[in-house]
Structures are given as structure tokens and as C-alpha cells.
Amino acid sequence: MCGIVGAVAQRDITPILVEGLKRLEYRGYDSCGVAVYKDGNLVRTRSTRRVAELDAQIQADDVHGFTGIAHTRWATHGAPETFNAHPHFSGQDKGEPRIALVHNGIIENYEELREELQKQGFVFESQTDTEVIAHLINHLYNGDLFDAVQQAVTRLEGAYAIAVFCRDEPHRVVGARQGSPLVIGLGNNENFLASDALALAGSTDQIIYLEDGDIADLQLSNVWIVDRNLQAVERKVHTVNAYTAAADLGPYRHYMQKEIFEQPRAVADTLQDIEVISPELFGEGAGAVFREIDNILILACGTSYYAGMTARYWIESIAKIPVNVEVASEYRYRDSVPNPKTLVVTISQSGETADTLAALKHARSLGMHNTLTICNVQSSAMVRECKLSYITRAGVEIGVASTKAFTTQLVGLFLLTLALAKVKGQLSEAREVAYIKELRHLPVAVTATLALEPQVMDWADKFVPKENALFLGRGMHYPIALEGALKLKEISYIHAEAYPAGELKHGPLALVTDAMPVVVIAPKDELLEKLKSNMQEVRARGGELYVFADADTQIKGSEGIHVIRMPEHYGKLSPILHTVTLQLLSYHTAVQRGTDVDKPRNLAKSVTVE
């Protein structure tokens, strides 16, 4: 969840560290800090403010050096206070700091290690599990930092990515990962470490993605990597050059706004080169796997979970295969009935979501080895762990509230639906051609939907003073209602819930007053007339309706009923278009309420802790 940057160079690397933190701040922003080697000592600056304020503090404190590490934190162990902020120091014989360390993840056995180290005389200054790692490395240090880290990680239980350097070896930074992402950036007589290649844009485009269990030794002109067995390994060097533009806001006010308007391009890129539906879109051997399976298990968290719920409607309707959708964080901790003929599908923007990765590994341990991921990052752990994959091409998504990642996930899942249907003999040639035509038109349809923004902004004015909202959908639009409610609560802090519209009379109707706006997704489908009845239930209780209606639904605006007409009805792909309008509503409501849209409180982008 946290952001890590490190560097060893022959120039002042503080500006690089700070710029990297700014680009990673979306991963966590409870606190931040920088530590460098300067004049024979370790010095640091930490803050519970944002990175921009930290930068000013660095200048005031004159924190500059050739070797250093930096961190932006999402708090897990310990409150968001300065004394809990990274980097953490560990001193020698209670003297000057010798070890500086930053960490992403959770150490599950930290209490045991803390007690052990306290007996050795180490004094803890924070409430974090991270400080345990710093003291442990210091305790094990015998003149070789790389060796000390190798020993230390054998004692750690849980997930971590760490970057550490030592006062006694000022031209060396050591990194290690287990369950949390970490990359190396290769430069000219300088090398870098980061949670994400995005942090290193402008410094290098030569990136190595470390694998679980890897430990890396970065020096000025060399990088050494050993695997979990301490055997020297070489990892592939990737040229990554698409990040700088992603970090540029351009004419947009927020990354979320930018990413909403990037959706036509993202959808088009995700559909690139698709002329026919084929199981091989999902990898070599996918056809054989699809023929073998007789049910599907979808594992995901948050927004990705709602994408999976939508896919269930598609797959069961078109491909006629039973689907179960599970919250990943719950699945591995309950007794379930495994079926070796299950296709396990994971959905993750980052491909590093800890709960989803753990659920995937649990499913495999139960004998379900047919695995597939819908993921936005080719180099991620999720892609490596799954037999099959479909890479969405949303590009870098920086806003914490997912937008283009969600819509491209839906596109990937619809393609999966069609591929499964084709293999199972449920997709005629005529229907295949029609669906491909609809998919190709989708970017145009999304663009037309974005043109509704001025009307949505008028609605947002009315939502600003509200403290509660209700979202209603039916059928495959129920998960979209859930997604709309999630977006509103994430970034505007308005309490929002979603229900299948037919459930109103089974409880939620008790909440409906003129103070609670009710957002209704009203496509022209087989459930439309039932939905209209549900709307009347709301009006009869004085509720105010905000209806996103397809053009031909015959729903007219009147007192207490506000209607925005969608540009067209889009059949099975309608959920994607309705998602866009709900994104706009949440965004403009949050902007007008004055919240930090891209960095909502208590949240972060990539959830790499369980």
C-alpha cells in the first residue's frame, strides 16, 4: 500500500526521491519521509503532511545526499503520527543511527521479534511493525548489509517490500520483497529502487521487476539479485517508457477526472486487434482449459468485485456456465467445496492486491489449477501466478477511486464471456459478429455518454448538502448501482448504499425521505416495468429520484423525478455506459464538497496488505 523510493548515485538524489514520492503518493498519504547519507551520518526528515510540504521541509533542513530512501505511508500499525513515519532508524549501542529502512506490508510476527530485540537492549520509538525490521537488521549486521538482510528476512512472517541502507556502507541500498511489489531502475553509474516504475519516470526507463523472495543489492555500477534460496539470479530488464505522460495532469483538475475522460481510449486499446472471438485471447491453451471446466469462481475485492458480479450475469446468460463470485478476503477463510473443473478468475487492477493473491493461492491449494486473471499490469504477480490472463490496456491509473480500470475490466470480462460461449457452443456466428460490432462501437458510445457531464454537474449541486444516498439497479445493473454507491462514499464521504430495486420493500424503504436522494439506473430491458414500480414506491414516500434512463424507456421528468437520458440503449454492454455517468456524479459531487478527490481519507490505491 505504501510507496517506496531509493537511490544510490553520484549526485544529489533528494529531488529524485521527492519526485518519486509525489508520483506514489496515491498509494498512501498518512505520512512521508526521506533519509539520506550526509557527511558520515544518516539524516532524515519526516512529516504527516503531504509530499509537497515535505519538499519544503527538506529544503529548510538541508537534507541532501548521494544515497537515500524515501516513503509515503498508509497507516496499518500505529497512528499517522510523525514518530510512526518512515524511514525508521536503528542505532548502534544506543548511539547514532546506523540503519535506515522503509517498508510496505505487514509483519505478522512483529510482537515476538519486538520482545526479543528489547531483551537485546533495543529501544523502540514507534508503534510500527517496521521498526522491528530495522532493529533486526542492525542486530544481525556484521559489516555486510546484504548478508544481514538475507538473514533478517528468514525471520519475517507476513508480506513486505523493504529498502534499507547503512551508514557504514554509504554507496549501497538493499531491497527485498515478499508479497509486496518492488522494482529496480537501472541507470548510468546509479541505480534505483521503487514500489512502482512510475516513481522512476524521467530517471530511467530500464526496469527490473523483482519476484517474491528476491533480495537485491544496489551499488553505483552493479546490481546483484538472489532468490529465496539465496541463489544468484538474473531478472529480465524491461524498457518502460509510457509513464511520464501518465503522471501529467494536462488540462484536467484531478487524475480521477483525467482517467474518466481517458475511458474511450482505454476501451479502444483494450479491444485492439480483436477481429474474432477466440479463447487464445486469454493465452496459449485457453481453448483446452475452457472445454474442460464446468463452472467459474471469480475472486476479487472492492470495485473489481463488482466487475465480477456483472460478469456473472453475462456468463450465465450468454455462455450458460454457473458462476460464483467471492470477496477474496473472505474466500480463503471459509470452508468451501472445491471442484477441479472450476475456472478460477481473479480480477485486479494492479495485480498485486494481497487478498486476491492469497485467495488465488488458496484455491490452487484446493486442487483448482485452471486459473485466469483480468489484470491491468502485465508484469504483476497476479499474471505470473495465473495460467491464463487478459491484460486490459487502461494505462496507469493514479486516482484512488478506480474508473478506467473498472470499465476495461468489464470489457475483458465480456470478451471472456464470448470466448467461453463460443467454446461451449452457445455463440452463433451471427451473434459473434453482432457482439464484435457492438464492442467496436463502444468507445464512441462512451464518448457520447461523457457529453452528459453538464447535466450531471447540475445534479451534483443537489447532492452536495446530502449525507445519505440510495442507489437502485436491477439485474446486471445492480452491481453497477453498488459501484456507483462505492464511488460516492469513497470520494465525497456521503454515506451511500445500493440495493436491487426489488428489495426496497424489504427494508431500505424505511430510510427514504426527501433528504435522501435515490439514484436509479433504468436501462430499457426486461426488468424496466418492474423498476418503474419500484420508483413509484419511492415517490409515494416522498423520496426524490435521480434517474439515468435509456432514451426509449418512456420515463419523463416531473416533480421529484429528475431524468438524464442516455444517448443510446446498449444491450448487454449497457452496464459500461451507466458506470460512466455514476463516475461523473461522484466526481462532481466530491469536487463541490471540497474533498481531496484523488486521495480520499483513509484509503490508498494498491492494497498490498491483507
Order of alpha helices (4+ residues) and beta strands (2+ residues): beta-alpha-beta-beta-alpha-beta-beta-beta-alpha-alpha-alpha-beta-beta-beta-beta-beta-beta-beta-beta-alpha-alpha-alpha-alpha-beta-alpha-beta-alpha-beta-alpha-beta-alpha-beta-alpha-alpha-alpha-beta-alpha-beta-beta-alpha-beta-beta-alpha
